[in-house]
Amino acid sequence: MRMKVMLGLGLVVAIAAGAALAKPRNGELGVYLDPNGNVVGTYSVSCDGVFSYSGTRTSNAVANGQLFCNLP
């Protein structure tokens, strides 16, 4: 049982680390959170891949929207 718990925790940590290192996609909108879960900044990546942000950048970025890119 203990081995299953350790493997599960290792998998969760690996997924979280991969998500933290992932580069935002074009058209992505998101927020930066502090350790308490409060929003301290926002970011956006234009459809052309231009990154911009306001507020404080942290290692805890959460995507919460998407622009409509390449519409017909």
BAGUFI-866829 format. One record per residue: x, y, z of N, C-alpha, C in turn; residue in one letter. Coordinates in nm, 3 decimals. Example, Ala and Ser with C-alpha at 12.3 -4.5 7.8 and 13.67 -1.06 7.14 Angstrom:
<recs>
(rec (1.319; -0.569; 0.780); (1.230; -0.450; 0.780); (1.320; -0.330; 0.780); 'a') (rec (1.285; -0.225; 0.708); (1.367; -0.106; 0.714); (1.290; 0.003; 0.787); 's') 
</recs>
This chain:
<recs>
(rec (0.083; -0.120; 0.000); (0.000; 0.000; 0.000); (0.087; 0.126; 0.000); 'm') (rec (0.191; 0.125; 0.083); (0.277; 0.242; 0.092); (0.346; 0.270; -0.042); 'r') (rec (0.384; 0.163; -0.114); (0.451; 0.179; -0.243); (0.356; 0.243; -0.345); 'm') (rec (0.229; 0.206; -0.342); (0.131; 0.265; -0.434); (0.114; 0.414; -0.407); 'k') (rec (0.112; 0.451; -0.280); (0.098; 0.592; -0.243); (0.220; 0.670; -0.291); 'v') (rec (0.339; 0.616; -0.272); (0.461; 0.684; -0.315); (0.465; 0.699; -0.468); 'm') (rec (0.425; 0.595; -0.540); (0.420; 0.603; -0.686); (0.318; 0.706; -0.731); 'l') (rec (0.205; 0.709; -0.665); (0.101; 0.807; -0.699); (0.149; 0.949; -0.676); 'g') (rec (0.213; 0.972; -0.563); (0.267; 1.106; -0.535); (0.375; 1.145; -0.635); 'l') (rec (0.460; 1.049; -0.672); (0.563; 1.078; -0.770); (0.504; 1.117; -0.904); 'g') (rec (0.397; 1.048; -0.943); (0.330; 1.081; -1.069); (0.268; 1.219; -1.065); 'l') (rec (0.205; 1.253; -0.955); (0.144; 1.386; -0.941); (0.251; 1.495; -0.949); 'v') (rec (0.363; 1.475; -0.882); (0.472; 1.573; -0.885); (0.529; 1.587; -1.026); 'v') (rec (0.544; 1.478; -1.098); (0.597; 1.482; -1.234); (0.502; 1.556; -1.327); 'a') (rec (0.374; 1.532; -1.314); (0.275; 1.602; -1.398); (0.274; 1.751; -1.366); 'i') (rec (0.278; 1.785; -1.238); (0.278; 1.926; -1.199); (0.402; 1.997; -1.250); 'a') (rec (0.518; 1.932; -1.243); (0.642; 1.993; -1.292); (0.636; 2.013; -1.443); 'a') (rec (0.583; 1.917; -1.514); (0.569; 1.930; -1.659); (0.476; 2.043; -1.698); 'g') (rec (0.366; 2.057; -1.623); (0.272; 2.165; -1.652); (0.334; 2.301; -1.623); 'a') (rec (0.416; 2.310; -1.518); (0.479; 2.437; -1.483); (0.581; 2.480; -1.587); 'a') (rec (0.645; 2.385; -1.652); (0.747; 2.417; -1.751); (0.690; 2.434; -1.891); 'l') (rec (0.564; 2.401; -1.909); (0.503; 2.407; -2.041); (0.495; 2.552; -2.089); 'a') (rec (0.525; 2.573; -2.214); (0.518; 2.705; -2.275); (0.373; 2.734; -2.312); 'k') (rec (0.325; 2.856; -2.283); (0.187; 2.889; -2.320); (0.168; 2.881; -2.472); 'p') (rec (0.050; 2.838; -2.513); (0.019; 2.829; -2.655); (-0.023; 2.965; -2.709); 'r') (rec (-0.011; 2.983; -2.839); (-0.059; 3.105; -2.903); (-0.209; 3.119; -2.876); 'n') (rec (-0.249; 3.241; -2.841); (-0.389; 3.269; -2.813); (-0.432; 3.239; -2.670); 'g') (rec (-0.337; 3.201; -2.583); (-0.372; 3.163; -2.446); (-0.380; 3.284; -2.354); 'e') (rec (-0.474; 3.281; -2.263); (-0.491; 3.382; -2.159); (-0.480; 3.312; -2.024); 'l') (rec (-0.423; 3.378; -1.924); (-0.411; 3.313; -1.795); (-0.378; 3.408; -1.683); 'g') (rec (-0.363; 3.350; -1.566); (-0.334; 3.427; -1.445); (-0.214; 3.366; -1.373); 'v') (rec (-0.148; 3.447; -1.292); (-0.041; 3.403; -1.203); (-0.097; 3.403; -1.061); 'y') (rec (-0.070; 3.296; -0.988); (-0.119; 3.283; -0.851); (-0.004; 3.286; -0.752); 'l') (rec (-0.031; 3.345; -0.634); (0.068; 3.339; -0.527); (0.051; 3.206; -0.452); 'd') (rec (0.136; 3.177; -0.353); (0.127; 3.048; -0.281); (-0.008; 3.025; -0.213); 'p') (rec (-0.084; 3.131; -0.186); (-0.214; 3.117; -0.121); (-0.328; 3.102; -0.223); 'n') (rec (-0.296; 3.106; -0.351); (-0.399; 3.091; -0.454); (-0.463; 3.221; -0.498); 'g') (rec (-0.408; 3.334; -0.455); (-0.460; 3.464; -0.495); (-0.402; 3.505; -0.629); 'n') (rec (-0.482; 3.568; -0.714); (-0.434; 3.618; -0.843); (-0.346; 3.739; -0.819); 'v') (rec (-0.222; 3.734; -0.870); (-0.129; 3.846; -0.853); (-0.083; 3.902; -0.988); 'v') (rec (-0.126; 3.840; -1.097); (-0.088; 3.888; -1.230); (-0.167; 3.815; -1.337); 'g') (rec (-0.161; 3.869; -1.457); (-0.227; 3.808; -1.572); (-0.129; 3.800; -1.687); 't') (rec (-0.155; 3.711; -1.783); (-0.072; 3.703; -1.902); (-0.157; 3.671; -2.023); 'y') (rec (-0.103; 3.702; -2.139); (-0.168; 3.666; -2.265); (-0.061; 3.640; -2.370); 's') (rec (-0.095; 3.553; -2.463); (-0.009; 3.525; -2.577); (-0.097; 3.549; -2.700); 'v') (rec (-0.058; 3.646; -2.782); (-0.140; 3.678; -2.899); (-0.141; 3.562; -2.997); 's') (rec (-0.227; 3.571; -3.096); (-0.234; 3.466; -3.198); (-0.103; 3.457; -3.276); 'c') (rec (-0.024; 3.565; -3.276); (0.105; 3.566; -3.345); (0.220; 3.522; -3.253); 'd') (rec (0.189; 3.487; -3.127); (0.290; 3.438; -3.035); (0.359; 3.545; -2.952); 'g') (rec (0.303; 3.666; -2.947); (0.363; 3.774; -2.868); (0.313; 3.763; -2.724); 'v') (rec (0.405; 3.742; -2.629); (0.374; 3.725; -2.488); (0.371; 3.860; -2.418); 'f') (rec (0.271; 3.882; -2.333); (0.267; 4.003; -2.250); (0.204; 3.966; -2.116); 's') (rec (0.239; 4.043; -2.014); (0.184; 4.019; -1.881); (0.171; 4.149; -1.805); 'y') (rec (0.091; 4.147; -1.700); (0.082; 4.260; -1.608); (0.078; 4.203; -1.467); 's') (rec (0.120; 4.281; -1.371); (0.124; 4.234; -1.233); (0.253; 4.158; -1.206); 'g') (rec (0.246; 4.061; -1.119); (0.361; 3.983; -1.076); (0.360; 3.846; -1.143); 't') (rec (0.475; 3.807; -1.201); (0.488; 3.672; -1.258); (0.535; 3.578; -1.149); 'r') (rec (0.470; 3.463; -1.140); (0.509; 3.360; -1.045); (0.526; 3.229; -1.121); 't') (rec (0.573; 3.128; -1.053); (0.589; 2.997; -1.117); (0.457; 2.922; -1.126); 's') (rec (0.353; 2.974; -1.064); (0.222; 2.909; -1.066); (0.130; 2.983; -1.163); 'n') (rec (0.139; 2.946; -1.292); (0.055; 3.007; -1.395); (-0.058; 2.911; -1.430); 'a') (rec (-0.179; 2.966; -1.443); (-0.295; 2.885; -1.476); (-0.365; 2.947; -1.597); 'v') (rec (-0.380; 2.867; -1.703); (-0.452; 2.914; -1.822); (-0.601; 2.915; -1.790); 'a') (rec (-0.668; 3.024; -1.830); (-0.812; 3.031; -1.804); (-0.890; 3.084; -1.924); 'n') (rec (-0.829; 3.089; -2.041); (-0.901; 3.135; -2.158); (-0.820; 3.114; -2.286); 'g') (rec (-0.886; 3.133; -2.397); (-0.824; 3.113; -2.528); (-0.882; 3.213; -2.627); 'q') (rec (-0.796; 3.279; -2.703); (-0.841; 3.367; -2.810); (-0.882; 3.283; -2.930); 'l') (rec (-0.970; 3.334; -3.013); (-1.008; 3.267; -3.136); (-0.908; 3.308; -3.244); 'f') (rec (-0.816; 3.220; -3.278); (-0.714; 3.248; -3.377); (-0.746; 3.177; -3.509); 'c') (rec (-0.702; 3.236; -3.619); (-0.717; 3.177; -3.752); (-0.862; 3.147; -3.788); 'n') (rec (-0.949; 3.244; -3.766); (-1.088; 3.225; -3.804); (-1.103; 3.237; -3.956); 'l') (rec (-1.196; 3.164; -4.014); (-1.214; 3.172; -4.160); (-1.270; 3.304; -4.205); 'p') 
</recs>
